């Protein structure tokens, strides 16, 4: 602790922590004003859902986030589905039952949608 100009004792470490917390709060407020929220939690399901979204955009079933339009691009859809299959093959024996069921289910569903779109 140090003394300030008025003879009061000041805990410099506490003061530094308060300033850091204030800066973090201001940054969080700025992010909230921009519409940014906390980052999602990384998980296997989140990874798979991102690839599913890419496949659905390629199948023309979700709007392209860049153009905001539904556009069919079967090559992009096939790439995302093939990537999910690689993930399925490479993680065999390392997934929980729930993760395996989820991945099997989305692969089946996307393949059926691909057949419909390509037909």
C-alpha positions in Angstrom: 0.0 0.0 0.0 1.0 3.5 -0.7 -0.1 6.9 0.6 -1.8 9.4 -1.8 -1.4 13.2 -1.7 -3.9 13.4 1.2 -2.3 10.8 3.4 -4.8 8.1 2.6 -3.5 4.6 2.1 -4.2 3.2 -1.3 -4.0 -0.5 -2.3 -2.4 -0.3 -5.7 -3.2 -3.9 -6.6 -6.9 -3.4 -5.9 -6.9 -0.2 -7.8 -5.3 -2.0 -10.8 -7.9 -4.8 -10.7 -10.8 -2.3 -10.6 -9.4 -0.5 -13.6 -9.1 -3.8 -15.5 -12.6 -4.8 -14.6 -13.9 -1.4 -15.7 -12.2 -1.8 -19.1 -13.6 -5.3 -19.5 -17.1 -4.1 -18.7 -16.8 -1.2 -21.2 -15.6 -3.6 -23.9 -18.5 -6.0 -23.1 -20.9 -3.1 -23.3 -19.5 -2.1 -26.7 -19.8 -5.7 -28.0 -23.4 -5.8 -26.7 -24.2 -2.6 -28.6 -22.8 -4.1 -31.8 -25.1 -7.2 -31.2 -22.2 -9.5 -30.4 -22.8 -12.0 -27.7 -20.6 -14.4 -25.9 -18.9 -17.0 -28.1 -20.7 -20.3 -28.3 -19.3 -23.3 -26.4 -17.1 -25.5 -28.6 -18.6 -29.0 -28.8 -18.8 -31.9 -31.2 -22.5 -31.1 -31.8 -21.7 -27.5 -32.6 -19.0 -28.7 -35.1 -21.5 -31.1 -36.8 -24.3 -28.5 -36.8 -22.0 -26.1 -38.7 -21.3 -28.6 -41.4 -25.1 -29.5 -41.5 -25.8 -25.8 -42.1 -23.3 -25.7 -44.9 -24.9 -28.7 -46.5 -28.4 -27.2 -46.2 -27.2 -24.0 -47.8 -25.8 -26.0 -50.7 -29.0 -27.9 -51.0 -30.9 -24.6 -51.3 -32.9 -25.3 -48.1 -31.3 -22.5 -46.1 -30.5 -19.0 -47.3 -26.9 -18.3 -48.0 -25.7 -16.1 -45.2 -23.7 -13.9 -47.6 -26.4 -13.3 -50.2 -29.4 -13.9 -48.0 -30.9 -16.0 -50.9 -31.6 -19.7 -51.3 -29.2 -21.1 -53.9 -28.6 -24.7 -54.9 -25.0 -25.7 -55.2 -24.9 -29.5 -55.1 -21.0 -29.6 -55.1 -20.9 -27.5 -51.9 -23.6 -29.8 -50.3 -21.7 -32.9 -51.3 -18.5 -31.5 -49.9 -20.1 -30.8 -46.5 -21.8 -34.3 -46.5 -18.5 -35.9 -47.4 -16.7 -34.0 -44.6 -19.3 -35.2 -42.1 -18.7 -38.8 -43.4 -14.9 -38.3 -42.8 -15.6 -37.0 -39.3 -17.8 -40.1 -38.8 -15.1 -42.5 -40.0 -12.3 -40.8 -38.1 -14.1 -40.6 -34.8 -15.5 -44.2 -34.8 -15.2 -45.7 -31.3 -14.5 -42.3 -29.7 -18.0 -40.8 -29.6 -20.6 -41.0 -26.9 -23.8 -42.8 -27.9 -25.6 -39.5 -28.2 -23.0 -38.0 -30.5 -22.9 -41.1 -32.7 -26.7 -41.1 -33.0 -26.7 -37.4 -33.9 -24.0 -37.8 -36.5 -25.7 -41.0 -38.0 -29.0 -39.2 -38.1 -27.8 -36.0 -39.8 -25.8 -38.0 -42.4 -28.9 -40.1 -43.3 -31.1 -37.0 -43.5 -28.7 -35.0 -45.6 -28.1 -37.9 -48.0 -31.9 -38.2 -48.5 -32.2 -34.5 -49.1 -29.3 -34.6 -51.5 -31.0 -37.4 -53.5 -34.2 -35.4 -53.7 -32.3 -32.2 -54.8 -30.2 -34.1 -57.4 -33.2 -36.0 -58.8 
